[in-house]
Amino acid sequence: MADHTPAGPLETGAAMDYSEHDKTYSMFLGLAKWCSLVVAAILIAMAFGFFTSAGFFSATILFILICAVGGFLLR
């Protein structure tokens, strides 16, 4: 049979820095939130620019507007 005895400090329950873990998780959630906003704004602006006769500059203005409103709502 395989030997399942602990071989190192990680397997024996080493102390963790929970405050650092919470800060890292909080940064990850913030990054995911803001990146999701930018990706959604890009997709909406691309659809607006490509599928209407609005053009590039109108789509760019729409992108900036969506990012500004989304940033205000997600603060």
KAMO-V413071 format. One record per residue. RES is the residue in one letter. PHI is phi as a letter, one per 20 degrees, with the letter a starting at -180 (none if undefined). Layout:
res->RES phi->PHI
res->RES phi->PHI
This chain:
res->M phi->none
res->A phi->f
res->D phi->e
res->H phi->d
res->T phi->f
res->P phi->f
res->A phi->d
res->G phi->b
res->P phi->f
res->L phi->f
res->E phi->f
res->T phi->e
res->G phi->n
res->A phi->f
res->A phi->f
res->M phi->d
res->D phi->e
res->Y phi->f
res->S phi->f
res->E phi->f
res->H phi->f
res->D phi->f
res->K phi->f
res->T phi->f
res->Y phi->f
res->S phi->f
res->M phi->f
res->F phi->f
res->L phi->f
res->G phi->f
res->L phi->f
res->A phi->f
res->K phi->f
res->W phi->f
res->C phi->f
res->S phi->f
res->L phi->f
res->V phi->f
res->V phi->f
res->A phi->f
res->A phi->f
res->I phi->f
res->L phi->f
res->I phi->f
res->A phi->f
res->M phi->f
res->A phi->f
res->F phi->f
res->G phi->f
res->F phi->e
res->F phi->d
res->T phi->c
res->S phi->e
res->A phi->f
res->G phi->n
res->F phi->f
res->F phi->f
res->S phi->f
res->A phi->f
res->T phi->f
res->I phi->f
res->L phi->f
res->F phi->g
res->I phi->f
res->L phi->f
res->I phi->f
res->C phi->f
res->A phi->f
res->V phi->f
res->G phi->f
res->G phi->f
res->F phi->f
res->L phi->f
res->L phi->e
res->R phi->g
